[in-house]
Amino acid sequence: MAAGGPRPPGEGSAATAAAGGAELRVMAAGRLPLSALTLRQFLRRQQVLQLYRKILRAIRDVPAEADRHYLKDWAREEFRRNKDATDEDAIRMMITQGNMQLQELQRTLKLAKS
């Protein structure tokens, strides 16, 4: 083929792998998968995960093992039951409720220690 003439697509380009000529499938920069979260959704998810961790940490301080087990199962089930929620207002409300329940648990544990 003459220099400067048209080449078949991929020939001699970065899209061709050195071994075997297999084409690399590279996602174009700036294209995200359809399941990617928006920034707001990502931040909200972080809030939910942080609340879940705080609740589990607080439950560790419950003195009775049976109560710890019950509360851990309760927390796990509540979060699982609401994992598919998508309405922003509902999620915010659930986070607020969860924080209030966490504070109540922490107050109760503090009273029990004194």
Beta strands, then each sheet from edge to edge (+ up, - down):
end
